Amino acid sequence: MALFVQNILIAAFRLALIYIVIACRSTIARNESILEHPNNKSVSSRFVSIRKASNHAHLCWAVKVAPTAFATSWDCLEGYSKTQLTMVYGDIEPSKNDRQLLEKKITTLARKCRHNIENVALLVHNKQSLLFETVLNYVASYGLLDYERKCKECKILKVQRRFRCPVKNVAIVYNNCIEHVQFL
């Protein structure tokens, strides 16, 4: 009898382990970022990074200050209009110094930037991306740094708000500048 109970406990333990592994794999498969978790208080609510891009190093997003923004680097602010801030695509929170500089810029711009702009979907390999799960508003504007490309910069001034998938009536934004020009 004791052996029977022991076998049942071992089987239950194995099932619990299998459940945990499956749950972890499904979370990883959805590419969930700890930055997107609403209970994560370690990241400033005004500056939130979005997770992953296939051309990580070549993709910058301009941010409409309305009144919050995504940003990871002060360097990424250069070359954009006064109503925009930019973000390098990735899971990076700005440094304390960068946040202070960006806070000053946002304070001066926030009153000037109140717009209603249609929804955006980023299309990557014909699949809608994690941008539907972003936390704050942003305006997509991206430039390819590769000088051999025909299109150096594409500005798509659309704001993404927080929605659950699927979202209807969205403008399509490609993560490849050339693709987007062909699409237009």
KEMAR-953373 format. One line per 4 residues: number of its first residue (from 1); their letters; for each residue z, x, y of C-alpha. Coordinates in Angstrom, 1 decimal, decimal comma. Layout:
// KEMAR-953373
NUM> A> Z:X:Y | ...
This chain:
// KEMAR-953373
1> MALF> 0,0:0,0:0,0 | 0,9:2,8:2,4 | -2,5:4,5:1,7 | -4,2:1,2:2,4
5> VQNI> -2,5:0,9:5,8 | -3,2:4,5:6,6 | -6,9:4,0:5,8 | -7,0:0,9:8,1
9> LIAA> -5,4:2,9:11,0 | -7,9:5,8:10,5 | -10,8:3,3:10,6 | -9,4:1,6:13,7
13> FRLA> -9,0:5,0:15,4 | -12,6:6,0:14,5 | -13,9:2,7:15,9 | -12,0:3,3:19,2
17> LIYI> -13,5:6,7:19,5 | -17,0:5,4:18,9 | -16,4:2,7:21,6 | -15,3:5,4:24,1
21> VIAC> -18,3:7,6:23,4 | -20,7:4,7:23,8 | -19,0:3,6:27,1 | -19,2:7,1:28,4
25> RSTI> -22,9:7,5:27,5 | -23,8:4,2:29,1 | -22,1:5,3:32,3 | -24,0:8,6:32,3
29> ARNE> -27,3:6,8:31,5 | -26,8:4,6:34,6 | -26,4:7,8:36,6 | -23,2:6,5:38,2
33> SILE> -21,8:8,8:40,9 | -18,1:9,0:41,6 | -19,1:8,7:45,2 | -20,4:5,2:44,6
37> HPNN> -17,1:4,0:43,2 | -15,4:1,7:45,7 | -11,9:3,0:44,8 | -12,8:6,6:45,5
41> KSVS> -10,9:7,5:48,7 | -11,7:11,2:48,8 | -15,1:10,7:50,5 | -15,3:9,6:54,1
45> SRFV> -16,6:6,0:54,3 | -18,9:7,0:57,2 | -20,7:9,7:55,4 | -21,7:8,9:51,8
49> SIRK> -24,3:10,8:49,8 | -26,7:9,1:47,4 | -27,1:10,5:43,9 | -30,2:12,4:42,6
53> ASNH> -33,8:12,8:43,5 | -36,6:14,4:41,5 | -37,6:16,5:44,5 | -34,0:17,2:45,6
57> AHLC> -34,8:20,2:47,8 | -37,7:18,6:49,6 | -36,4:15,2:50,5 | -34,5:14,3:53,6
61> WAVK> -33,5:10,8:54,7 | -33,2:9,8:58,3 | -30,4:7,5:59,0 | -30,3:4,6:61,4
65> VAPT> -26,9:4,6:63,0 | -26,0:0,9:62,7 | -23,1:2,0:63,2 | -22,5:4,1:60,1
69> AFAT> -24,7:6,7:58,5 | -25,3:9,0:55,6 | -25,3:12,7:56,4 | -24,7:16,0:54,6
73> SWDC> -25,7:18,7:57,0 | -25,9:19,1:60,7 | -29,1:21,2:60,2 | -30,8:18,2:58,9
77> LEGY> -30,4:16,5:62,3 | -32,9:18,8:64,1 | -36,3:17,3:64,8 | -35,4:13,7:64,6
81> SKTQ> -35,1:11,1:67,4 | -31,8:10,2:69,0 | -31,6:7,0:67,0 | -31,6:8,8:63,7
85> LTMV> -29,4:11,0:61,6 | -30,5:12,7:58,4 | -29,2:13,3:55,0 | -30,2:15,8:52,3
89> YGDI> -30,4:13,8:49,1 | -27,5:14,7:46,8 | -23,8:14,3:46,1 | -22,5:16,4:49,0
93> EPSK> -20,0:15,4:51,6 | -20,3:17,0:55,0 | -17,9:19,8:55,9 | -15,0:18,9:58,3
97> NDRQ> -16,8:20,6:61,1 | -20,1:18,8:60,3 | -18,3:15,5:60,2 | -16,7:16,1:63,6
101> LLEK> -20,1:16,9:65,1 | -21,7:13,9:63,5 | -18,9:11,6:64,6 | -19,6:12,6:68,2
105> KITT> -23,3:12,0:67,8 | -22,7:8,6:66,1 | -20,3:7,5:68,9 | -23,0:8,1:71,5
109> LARK> -25,7:6,4:69,5 | -24,0:3,5:67,8 | -24,3:1,1:70,8 | -28,0:1,8:71,0
113> CRHN> -28,9:1,1:67,4 | -28,4:-2,5:66,4 | -31,4:-3,6:64,4 | -32,2:-6,0:61,6
117> IENV> -34,7:-4,3:59,3 | -36,1:-5,5:56,0 | -34,8:-4,2:52,6 | -36,1:-1,0:51,0
121> ALLV> -36,6:0,0:47,4 | -37,3:3,6:46,5 | -39,9:3,7:43,6 | -39,6:6,7:41,3
125> HNKQ> -42,1:6,8:38,4 | -42,6:3,0:38,7 | -38,9:2,3:38,4 | -36,6:1,2:41,1
129> SLLF> -33,9:3,7:41,8 | -30,2:3,9:42,5 | -30,8:3,1:46,2 | -30,0:-0,5:45,5
133> ETVL> -26,4:0,7:44,9 | -26,0:2,6:48,2 | -22,9:2,0:50,1 | -24,0:1,9:53,7
137> NYVA> -27,2:1,3:55,7 | -29,9:4,0:56,1 | -33,4:4,4:57,3 | -35,7:6,2:55,0
141> SYGL> -37,7:9,0:56,5 | -38,7:12,0:54,5 | -40,7:15,2:54,9 | -42,2:17,5:52,4
145> LDYE> -41,4:21,2:53,1 | -44,3:22,5:51,0 | -46,9:23,6:53,6 | -49,7:23,1:51,1
149> RKCK> -49,3:19,4:51,1 | -51,5:17,3:53,3 | -48,7:15,2:54,5 | -45,8:17,1:56,1
153> ECKI> -43,8:14,1:57,2 | -43,7:10,4:56,4 | -41,4:8,1:58,4 | -40,5:4,8:56,7
157> LKVQ> -38,1:3,1:59,1 | -36,5:0,5:56,8 | -32,8:-0,1:56,2 | -31,3:-0,4:52,7
161> RRFR> -28,1:-2,5:52,5 | -25,8:-2,9:49,5 | -27,3:-5,3:46,9 | -27,1:-5,8:43,2
165> CPVK> -30,3:-5,3:41,2 | -32,8:-6,8:41,2 | -33,4:-7,4:44,9 | -36,4:-9,5:45,9
169> NVAI> -38,7:-9,1:49,0 | -38,2:-5,4:49,4 | -40,6:-2,8:51,0 | -41,6:-0,1:48,6
173> VYNN> -40,8:3,5:49,5 | -42,1:6,3:47,3 | -40,1:9,5:46,9 | -43,4:11,4:47,1
177> CIEH> -44,9:11,6:50,6 | -48,5:11,8:49,4 | -48,0:8,8:47,1 | -46,6:6,8:50,0
181> VQFL> -49,6:7,6:52,2 | -52,0:6,5:49,5 | -49,9:3,3:48,9 | -50,2:2,4:52,6
